Amino acid sequence: MEMDERKLKILRAIIDDYILTGVPVGSRTISKKYDMGLSSATIRNEMSDLEELGYLDQPHVSAGRVPSAKAYRLYVDSLIQTGQIRDDNAETVERHFSGRVHQMEDVIDHAASVLSALTKYTAVVLPPKGREPRLQTVQLVPVSREAALVVIVTDGGIVRDSTIRIPGEMDSDTLYAISRTLTEELRGHTLAEACGILPSIIQRMQENEQLLQGLYGFLTERQAAPRKTHVAIGGTSNMLSYPEYSDMEKARSFLSLMETRDRLASIIGGTGEMAFTVRIGPETGVPEMVDCSIVTASYSTGTGQQGTIGVIGPTRMHYSRVLSILNNMGHQLTDLFSGGDESNE
């Protein structure tokens, strides 16, 4: 028995209907709702063949069938291979980021919130990883007579800030001149390299030793701090609105997984350059996600660093819409972060 065009057409109609309703689909439903020119009996026979081929499951003793993970895999592969990922959501995604230029963590958090709101599923966004970011600008901004705000901007769009003490007689012009010198000396270097260069700058600029020692302390503290991946999660409770997670034990297991951010980062991370990754049900390799699908895509900072955006939903998720939104979100984040220091000054 082989999969022919008619079976494919019926299977797609079953998947579309089940994604929409979450109710097992019978031959009468397909016959009434989809104009295929086939009788209910013919559709029923084809559904029996599809079940035998492993594309449909029958959860109860009734005529209704539901798609299997194998069916969703065929469906998703068809969407990607035939280029049926539309840009319907491009303007919507762009509007959510219009005028928003913040620290990278802020953008990541906002992206997760937007992604979960648009898809109605759970969203996970990971920051770029790859080579160490390199400093672009060092700015010293006076905030009082005895304090200045240090703003460090890297080529990955990452902004770090802290307040350091300054001599009371130091004016804004002096701070601006020191900022220019620091930017010229440290631009293009990693944080570790900058920590190695600063002592020689302090020696040459001893009249500003107090300020520069404060900056050196700030940078060495940042360098020594353990690095944790910032995992942004949006719409965790969205999954609880789907009948697949009406079971309390299953819901508790899913929510518990959402709290283990390091594990979640390892599950979501590792996609290629803007290529989609779709893992369906058992393909996730995660017991708590046996009834879930994980769809991910990548974005880039334009400096060799790659980040990941992902959506977690029930296996009957609206794949075409999710793929479209992820595609547009990936391009939006790439454009935003590729602006480098321009977008953060």
Phi, psi and chi 1 to 4 in degrees:
 res  aa     phi    psi   chi1   chi2   chi3   chi4
   1 MET       -  131.3 -171.4 -170.6  -49.8      -
   2 GLU  -118.6  159.3  -65.9 -178.6   -0.9      -
   3 MET   -83.3  113.3  173.9   69.2   81.1      -
   4 ASP  -108.1 -179.5   54.9   31.7      -      -
   5 GLU   -61.1  -39.2 -164.6   61.1   37.4      -
   6 ARG   -66.3  -43.2 -173.3  162.2   76.6  178.7
   7 LYS   -62.0  -42.1  -74.2 -175.6  177.1   63.6
   8 LEU   -59.9  -42.8  -86.1  171.6      -      -
   9 LYS   -63.6  -43.4 -165.5  173.9 -179.2 -179.6
  10 ILE   -66.9  -42.7  -68.6  171.0      -      -
  11 LEU   -62.4  -42.0 -179.7   60.2      -      -
  12 ARG   -63.2  -40.6  174.8  144.9 -166.8  167.2
  13 ALA   -63.5  -39.2      -      -      -      -
  14 ILE   -64.4  -44.6  -67.6  169.1      -      -
  15 ILE   -63.2  -46.9  -66.6  172.5      -      -
  16 ASP   -58.0  -42.8  -74.1  -21.7      -      -
  17 ASP   -69.7  -40.3 -160.7   78.8      -      -
  18 TYR   -70.0  -37.0 -171.6   63.6      -      -
  19 ILE   -59.3  -40.4  -74.0  172.9      -      -
  20 LEU   -73.2  -40.9 -173.0   65.1      -      -
  21 THR  -108.2  -30.1   66.4      -      -      -
  22 GLY    73.2   12.3      -      -      -      -
  23 VAL  -109.2  134.2  175.9      -      -      -
  24 PRO   -49.9  139.5  -28.9   35.9      -      -
  25 VAL  -102.6  131.6 -174.7      -      -      -
  26 GLY  -107.0  167.3      -      -      -      -
  27 SER   -63.7  -34.9   57.6      -      -      -
  28 ARG   -63.8  -38.7 -171.6 -178.4  -64.2  -86.1
  29 THR   -61.2  -46.8  -60.8      -      -      -
  30 ILE   -64.2  -41.4  -60.6  -60.0      -      -
  31 SER   -63.0  -39.4  178.0      -      -      -
  32 LYS   -80.0  -41.3  -77.1 -175.5  174.5 -178.1
  33 LYS   -88.1  -23.9  -69.2  175.9   68.4  172.4
  34 TYR  -122.1  122.7  -59.1   89.0      -      -
  35 ASP   -79.4   89.5 -174.7   17.4      -      -
  36 MET  -109.9   -8.3  -65.5 -173.0  179.7      -
  37 GLY    69.1   25.8      -      -      -      -
  38 LEU  -121.0  146.9  -59.9  172.6      -      -
  39 SER   -76.4  161.0   67.7      -      -      -
  40 SER   -60.7  -37.0 -177.8      -      -      -
  41 ALA   -65.3  -41.5      -      -      -      -
  42 THR   -64.3  -43.7  -60.5      -      -      -
  43 ILE   -63.0  -39.8  -66.4  171.1      -      -
  44 ARG   -62.5  -40.7 -172.9  161.5   51.9 -109.2
  45 ASN   -64.9  -41.4  -71.2  -24.8      -      -
  46 GLU   -66.4  -36.0  -66.3  -74.3   19.2      -
  47 MET   -65.6  -36.3  -72.3  174.5   69.3      -
  48 SER   -63.1  -40.9  -65.4      -      -      -
  49 ASP   -65.3  -41.0  -70.7  -13.8      -      -
  50 LEU   -64.0  -35.5  -73.4  166.4      -      -
  51 GLU   -66.1  -41.7 -174.7  175.9   -1.8      -
  52 GLU   -64.6  -32.3 -168.3  174.4  -29.5      -
  53 LEU   -79.8   -6.6  -72.3  167.3      -      -
  54 GLY    92.1   11.3      -      -      -      -
  55 TYR   -93.9  -16.9  -68.9  101.9      -      -
  56 LEU  -129.3  148.4  -64.8  178.8      -      -
  57 ASP  -120.5  152.8  -66.3  -36.1      -      -
  58 GLN  -116.9   96.8 -168.0  168.9   15.2      -
  59 PRO   -68.4  -27.7   23.9  -31.7      -      -
  60 HIS  -132.2  168.6  -51.6  -68.2      -      -
  61 VAL   -78.3   77.5 -175.2      -      -      -
  62 SER  -153.6  178.7   66.9      -      -      -
  63 ALA   -79.5  -14.1      -      -      -      -
  64 GLY   -74.5  138.8      -      -      -      -
  65 ARG  -120.6  157.8  -96.7   72.4  160.6 -162.6
  66 VAL  -126.9  150.6  -60.5      -      -      -
  67 PRO   -67.6  146.5  -16.5   30.5      -      -
  68 SER   -91.5  172.7   65.3      -      -      -
  69 ALA   -59.7  -34.7      -      -      -      -
  70 LYS   -62.7  -38.1 -177.1  179.3  177.9 -179.1
  71 ALA   -67.3  -44.0      -      -      -      -
  72 TYR   -63.0  -37.4  -72.3  123.4      -      -
  73 ARG   -61.4  -45.0  169.8   51.0   56.8 -162.8
  74 LEU   -62.0  -41.7 -177.3   68.8      -      -
  75 TYR   -63.4  -48.9  179.7   82.6      -      -
  76 VAL   -67.1  -44.0  168.9      -      -      -
  77 ASP   -59.2  -37.1  -71.5  -13.4      -      -
  78 SER   -66.4  -41.4  172.7      -      -      -
  79 LEU   -59.7  -45.5  -77.9  175.2      -      -
  80 ILE   -72.6  -44.3  -65.1  173.3      -      -
  81 GLN   -68.1  -32.6  -70.5  166.2   10.3      -
  82 THR   -92.2    3.6   56.7      -      -      -
  83 GLY    68.9   30.2      -      -      -      -
  84 GLN   -88.1   35.3  -64.1  179.6   48.3      -
  85 ILE  -103.8  100.7  -58.0  170.4      -      -
  86 ARG   -86.5  165.5  -60.3  177.0  -61.1 -177.9
  87 ASP  -101.0   30.6  -74.8  -25.0      -      -
  88 ASP   -59.0  -27.8  -64.2   -9.3      -      -
  89 ASN  -100.9    8.3  -57.5  -76.0      -      -
  90 ALA   -58.6  -49.4      -      -      -      -
  91 GLU   -66.6  -37.3  -71.8 -174.3   10.4      -
  92 THR   -63.5  -46.1  -56.2      -      -      -
  93 VAL   -63.7  -45.6  171.5      -      -      -
  94 GLU   -61.5  -38.4 -174.5  175.5   -5.4      -
  95 ARG   -62.1  -34.7 -172.0  165.2   59.8 -111.5
  96 HIS   -69.7  -19.1  -80.3  -76.6      -      -
  97 PHE  -108.6   -0.1  -75.8   89.9      -      -
  98 SER   -60.8  123.0  178.2      -      -      -
  99 GLY    75.4    7.5      -      -      -      -
 100 ARG  -102.6  103.1  -70.7 -179.5  174.0  -89.1
 101 VAL  -129.9  106.8 -178.1      -      -      -
 102 HIS  -133.3 -167.5  -56.5  -66.7      -      -
 103 GLN   -62.9  153.8  -65.9 -167.3   20.7      -
 104 MET   -56.5  -42.2  177.2  170.1  -77.9      -
 105 GLU   -59.7  -35.9  -74.5   83.1   -3.8      -
 106 ASP   -64.3  -42.8  -68.2  -23.5      -      -
 107 VAL   -65.1  -42.2  177.3      -      -      -
 108 ILE   -61.4  -46.5  -62.7  -58.7      -      -
 109 ASP   -62.3  -43.1  -70.9  -23.3      -      -
 110 HIS   -65.0  -39.3 -178.0   63.6      -      -
 111 ALA   -61.6  -41.7      -      -      -      -
 112 ALA   -63.8  -40.4      -      -      -      -
 113 SER   -64.8  -45.1  175.8      -      -      -
 114 VAL   -64.6  -44.3  170.7      -      -      -
 115 LEU   -62.3  -42.3 -161.3   52.0      -      -
 116 SER   -69.7  -35.5   63.8      -      -      -
 117 ALA   -67.9  -40.0      -      -      -      -
 118 LEU   -74.6  -35.9  -67.5  178.6      -      -
 119 THR   -92.8  -22.7   62.3      -      -      -
 120 LYS    68.4   20.6  -59.4  -62.1 -172.6  -73.2
 121 TYR  -117.8 -172.5  -58.1  125.7      -      -
 122 THR   -88.4  133.5  -62.2      -      -      -
 123 ALA  -115.8  143.6      -      -      -      -
 124 VAL  -132.2  130.4 -178.6      -      -      -
 125 VAL  -127.4  129.5 -179.0      -      -      -
 126 LEU  -110.5  142.4  -56.1 -178.4      -      -
 127 PRO   -71.6  166.2   27.7  -34.6      -      -
 128 PRO   -61.7  147.0  -21.3   32.7      -      -
 129 LYS  -134.3  162.0   59.9 -178.5  180.0  179.7
 130 GLY   145.6 -133.3      -      -      -      -
 131 ARG   -72.7  160.1   67.6  173.9  179.0   81.6
 132 GLU   -61.9  133.7  -76.5  -70.9  -53.7      -
 133 PRO   -64.7  150.0   21.4  -31.3      -      -
 134 ARG  -113.8  142.9  -64.2 -179.5  178.8  -85.2
 135 LEU   -66.0  138.4  -85.4   63.1      -      -
 136 GLN  -109.2  -48.3  -71.7  -73.9   78.5      -
 137 THR  -140.9  149.7   61.6      -      -      -
 138 VAL  -124.2  117.9  179.5      -      -      -
 139 GLN  -120.0  136.2  -61.1  172.6    0.6      -
 140 LEU  -115.1  115.3  -59.9  169.1      -      -
 141 VAL  -117.0  120.5 -177.5      -      -      -
 142 PRO   -66.4  134.4   23.6  -32.6      -      -
 143 VAL  -118.6  -16.1  -68.1      -      -      -
 144 SER  -161.8 -177.7   71.3      -      -      -
 145 ARG   -65.0  -26.4  -80.5 -179.3   53.1   82.0
 146 GLU  -121.8   13.8  -63.3 -177.3  -15.7      -
 147 ALA  -145.5  147.9      -      -      -      -
 148 ALA  -134.3  147.9      -      -      -      -
 149 LEU   -91.5  125.7 -177.4   69.3      -      -
 150 VAL   -94.5  123.2 -178.1      -      -      -
 151 VAL  -118.1  116.1 -179.0      -      -      -
 152 ILE  -106.5  123.2  -53.1  -71.3      -      -
 153 VAL  -115.9  131.9 -178.1      -      -      -
 154 THR  -109.4  172.2   73.9      -      -      -
 155 ASP   -71.2   -9.4   58.2    4.4      -      -
 156 GLY   -91.8    5.3      -      -      -      -
 157 GLY    82.5    6.1      -      -      -      -
 158 ILE   -80.5  129.2  -58.2  173.1      -      -
 159 VAL  -112.7  127.1 -179.5      -      -      -
 160 ARG  -118.0  140.6  -55.8  -67.7 -176.2 -163.7
 161 ASP  -142.0  153.6   56.8   62.1      -      -
 162 SER  -161.6  158.6  178.8      -      -      -
 163 THR  -100.3  132.8  -57.4      -      -      -
 164 ILE  -125.1  157.9   60.4  172.3      -      -
 165 ARG   -80.1  144.7  -68.3 -177.4   63.5   80.3
 166 ILE  -133.1  155.2   61.0  173.5      -      -
 167 PRO   -60.3  143.3  -22.7   33.7      -      -
 168 GLY   -60.0  -27.9      -      -      -      -
 169 GLU   -86.5   -1.4   68.9  -84.1    5.6      -
 170 MET   -78.9  122.8 -170.7  169.2  -74.8      -
 171 ASP   -97.0  176.0   58.0   23.4      -      -
 172 SER   -66.1  -31.8   58.0      -      -      -
 173 ASP   -64.9  -40.8  -71.7  -19.7      -      -
 174 THR   -64.6  -43.3  -56.2      -      -      -
 175 LEU   -61.9  -38.8  -73.7  173.9      -      -
 176 TYR   -64.6  -41.6  175.6   73.0      -      -
 177 ALA   -64.9  -41.6      -      -      -      -
 178 ILE   -65.3  -40.6  -64.6  171.4      -      -
 179 SER   -58.2  -44.4  -62.3      -      -      -
 180 ARG   -61.8  -44.2  -74.8 -168.1   60.3  179.6
 181 THR   -62.5  -46.9  -60.0      -      -      -
 182 LEU   -61.5  -42.4  -69.9  170.5      -      -
 183 THR   -62.6  -43.9  -65.0      -      -      -
 184 GLU   -63.5  -39.5  -70.9  170.0    4.8      -
 185 GLU   -77.0  -34.8  -62.5  -91.6   -3.7      -
 186 LEU  -104.1  -12.5  -58.6  178.9      -      -
 187 ARG   -58.4  135.1  175.6  178.4  -78.2  152.4
 188 GLY    89.0   -4.8      -      -      -      -
 189 HIS  -101.9  153.0  -68.3  -75.5      -      -
 190 THR   -76.0  170.8   65.1      -      -      -
 191 LEU   -61.7  -40.9 -167.1   59.2      -      -
 192 ALA   -63.9  -42.1      -      -      -      -
 193 GLU   -65.7  -39.2  -69.6  168.5  -11.6      -
 194 ALA   -61.5  -38.3      -      -      -      -
 195 CYS   -63.5  -31.3  -70.6      -      -      -
 196 GLY   -77.6  -27.3      -      -      -      -
 197 ILE   -84.7  -33.2  -65.5  169.1      -      -
 198 LEU   -56.4  -40.7 -101.9  176.0      -      -
 199 PRO   -55.8  -37.7  -30.4   38.3      -      -
 200 SER   -69.9  -34.0   64.9      -      -      -
 201 ILE   -66.0  -40.5  -62.4  176.3      -      -
 202 ILE   -62.0  -40.1  -65.9  171.7      -      -
 203 GLN   -61.9  -39.7  -97.4 -167.5  -28.1      -
 204 ARG   -76.4  -26.8  -65.1 -160.4  -38.7  -92.9
 205 MET  -117.4   54.9  -58.3  174.5   63.8      -
 206 GLN   -63.1  -23.5  -70.5 -175.9    1.3      -
 207 GLU   -67.4  -17.6   68.7  -82.8   13.6      -
 208 ASN  -114.9   27.7  -60.5  -51.4      -      -
 209 GLU   -60.0  -42.1 -176.6  176.6    1.2      -
 210 GLN   -58.4  -47.4  178.8 -174.6  -22.0      -
 211 LEU   -64.4  -47.2  180.0  149.3      -      -
 212 LEU   -67.6  -33.5  -66.5  173.8      -      -
 213 GLN   -64.7  -37.9  -74.2  -70.2   -0.3      -
 214 GLY   -63.4  -41.3      -      -      -      -
 215 LEU   -64.9  -42.1  175.7   63.4      -      -
 216 TYR   -61.0  -42.0 -179.8   69.8      -      -
 217 GLY   -62.6  -40.6      -      -      -      -
 218 PHE   -62.8  -46.4  164.6   62.5      -      -
 219 LEU   -67.5  -42.4  -69.1 -178.4      -      -
 220 THR   -66.9  -34.2   51.2      -      -      -
 221 GLU   -65.6  -41.9 -173.0  178.9  -53.8      -
 222 ARG   -65.2  -38.8  -63.4  -62.5  -52.7 -174.7
 223 GLN   -66.6  -38.5  174.2   62.8   17.9      -
 224 ALA   -80.2  -19.3      -      -      -      -
 225 ALA   -64.2  136.1      -      -      -      -
 226 PRO   -61.5  136.3   20.3  -30.0      -      -
 227 ARG   -93.3  122.0  -64.6  175.8 -173.6  171.3
 228 LYS  -113.2  139.3  -70.1 -174.2  177.7 -178.8
 229 THR   -69.9  127.8  -59.3      -      -      -
 230 HIS   -80.6  106.0 -179.1   76.6      -      -
 231 VAL  -101.1  113.4 -177.8      -      -      -
 232 ALA   -96.2  129.2      -      -      -      -
 233 ILE  -123.2  134.5  -56.9  174.6      -      -
 234 GLY  -129.0  142.3      -      -      -      -
 235 GLY    67.6   36.9      -      -      -      -
 236 THR   -55.8  -41.9  -60.2      -      -      -
 237 SER   -74.4  -11.4   61.2      -      -      -
 238 ASN   -55.3  -37.8  -75.7   -6.2      -      -
 239 MET   -62.8  -27.4  -71.4  -67.5  -76.7      -
 240 LEU   -72.4  -11.4  -55.2 -175.7      -      -
 241 SER   -85.3   -5.3   64.2      -      -      -
 242 TYR   -98.0  139.1  -65.5   95.9      -      -
 243 PRO   -58.4  -25.3   14.3  -26.5      -      -
 244 GLU   -59.3  -23.8  -71.0   88.5  -22.0      -
 245 TYR  -116.4   28.1  -81.0   83.2      -      -
 246 SER   -76.1  -20.6   57.8      -      -      -
 247 ASP   -71.4  124.4  176.9   83.8      -      -
 248 MET   -61.3  -40.2  -76.2  -59.6  -64.2      -
 249 GLU   -66.1  -41.7 -170.3   56.9   40.3      -
 250 LYS   -66.1  -40.6 -169.7 -178.7  -68.0 -174.0
 251 ALA   -65.3  -42.7      -      -      -      -
 252 ARG   -63.4  -39.4 -169.4  179.5  -64.3  113.7
 253 SER   -64.2  -41.2  179.4      -      -      -
 254 PHE   -66.4  -46.1  177.0   80.8      -      -
 255 LEU   -63.7  -35.1  -67.6  174.5      -      -
 256 SER   -64.6  -40.5  176.9      -      -      -
 257 LEU   -63.1  -37.9  175.6   61.9      -      -
 258 MET   -64.0  -22.0  -68.0  -61.7  104.3      -
 259 GLU   -84.6  -18.0  -68.2  175.2    0.6      -
 260 THR   -92.6   82.4   56.1      -      -      -
 261 ARG   -66.9  -34.6  -58.9 -153.3  168.6 -157.4
 262 ASP   -63.7  -42.7  -72.1  -16.0      -      -
 263 ARG   -66.3  -39.9 -174.0 -178.9  175.1 -157.1
 264 LEU   -62.9  -39.5 -164.9   56.8      -      -
 265 ALA   -62.8  -39.0      -      -      -      -
 266 SER   -70.8  -29.8   67.4      -      -      -
 267 ILE   -73.1  -42.6  -67.1  168.5      -      -
 268 ILE   -81.6  -37.1  -64.3  -64.2      -      -
 269 GLY   -69.7  169.7      -      -      -      -
 270 GLY    96.0   20.6      -      -      -      -
 271 THR   -86.7  168.4   59.8      -      -      -
 272 GLY   -86.8 -167.1      -      -      -      -
 273 GLU   -77.0   98.1  -63.2 -179.2    4.5      -
 274 MET    62.0    3.3  -78.3  -55.0  -61.1      -
 275 ALA   -76.7  145.4      -      -      -      -
 276 PHE   -82.4  143.9  -63.5  108.5      -      -
 277 THR  -123.5  124.7  -60.3      -      -      -
 278 VAL  -123.2  116.7 -177.2      -      -      -
 279 ARG  -114.9  126.4  -74.0  168.2  -73.6  171.4
 280 ILE  -115.5  124.2  -59.5  166.1      -      -
 281 GLY    53.8 -120.4      -      -      -      -
 282 PRO   -59.4  -21.5  -23.4   33.7      -      -
 283 GLU   -63.7  -20.4  -66.2  175.0    2.2      -
 284 THR   -67.7  -26.9   63.9      -      -      -
 285 GLY    72.3   13.3      -      -      -      -
 286 VAL  -119.0  114.8 -177.8      -      -      -
 287 PRO   -53.3  -38.6  -25.2   33.9      -      -
 288 GLU   -69.7  -11.5  -61.6   93.6  -32.7      -
 289 MET  -117.7   25.3  -67.7 -172.7  175.5      -
 290 VAL   -63.7  -24.1   70.5      -      -      -
 291 ASP  -104.7   15.1  -65.2  -44.3      -      -
 292 CYS  -114.3  162.2  -65.3      -      -      -
 293 SER  -120.6  145.6  -74.0      -      -      -
 294 ILE  -119.8  120.1  -56.6  172.8      -      -
 295 VAL  -115.5  125.2 -174.5      -      -      -
 296 THR  -130.4  158.2   59.4      -      -      -
 297 ALA  -146.4  167.0      -      -      -      -
 298 SER  -112.4  159.3  -65.6      -      -      -
 299 TYR  -135.1  165.0   64.2   91.3      -      -
 300 SER  -130.2  153.8  171.0      -      -      -
 301 THR   -91.5   -6.2   61.7      -      -      -
 302 GLY    83.5    3.7      -      -      -      -
 303 THR  -124.2   25.9   58.6      -      -      -
 304 GLY    87.9    2.4      -      -      -      -
 305 GLN  -100.1  136.8  -64.8  174.6  -68.4      -
 306 GLN  -119.1  135.1  -64.1  -75.6  -33.8      -
 307 GLY  -115.6  169.8      -      -      -      -
 308 THR  -129.4  136.7  -55.4      -      -      -
 309 ILE  -118.8  140.3   48.4  178.3      -      -
 310 GLY  -145.1  155.4      -      -      -      -
 311 VAL  -127.3  132.3  169.5      -      -      -
 312 ILE  -114.1  125.8  -57.7  169.7      -      -
 313 GLY  -150.1  177.6      -      -      -      -
 314 PRO   -64.1  157.6   23.3  -32.1      -      -
 315 THR   -59.0  -21.9   52.1      -      -      -
 316 ARG   -92.2   30.3   63.5  179.4 -178.6   91.5
 317 MET   -64.7  160.5   74.5  161.2   60.4      -
 318 HIS   -80.3   83.5 -161.8  -42.5      -      -
 319 TYR   -59.8  -44.1  -68.8   98.2      -      -
 320 SER   -62.4  -40.4   59.3      -      -      -
 321 ARG   -69.1  -43.1  176.7  169.1  168.8   75.7
 322 VAL   -62.0  -44.4  167.9      -      -      -
 323 LEU   -62.2  -40.0  -72.2  166.7      -      -
 324 SER   -63.9  -45.7  170.8      -      -      -
 325 ILE   -66.1  -43.3  -69.0  170.8      -      -
 326 LEU   -62.9  -39.9  -78.4  175.1      -      -
 327 ASN   -58.8  -48.3 -177.1   46.5      -      -
 328 ASN   -70.7  -38.0  -71.6  -58.7      -      -
 329 MET   -64.4  -41.6  177.8   74.4   78.4      -
 330 GLY   -60.5  -44.2      -      -      -      -
 331 HIS   -67.6  -37.1  -74.4  -62.6      -      -
 332 GLN   -64.7  -44.4 -175.5   67.5   31.6      -
 333 LEU   -67.7  -38.4  -70.1  175.2      -      -
 334 THR   -61.1  -46.0  -66.1      -      -      -
 335 ASP   -62.3  -41.3  -70.1  -15.6      -      -
 336 LEU   -65.1  -48.2 -174.9   62.8      -      -
 337 PHE   -79.7  -22.5  -70.7  132.5      -      -
 338 SER   -71.5  -13.8  -67.8      -      -      -
 339 GLY   -69.3  -14.9      -      -      -      -
 340 GLY    54.7 -129.6      -      -      -      -
 341 ASP   -71.2  -20.5   58.8  -27.9      -      -
 342 GLU   -64.0  -36.4  -69.5  178.3    1.9      -
 343 SER   -81.0   -6.7   63.6      -      -      -
 344 ASN  -121.1   -0.4  -71.6  -71.0      -      -
 345 GLU   -87.6      -  -72.5 -173.9  -14.2      -
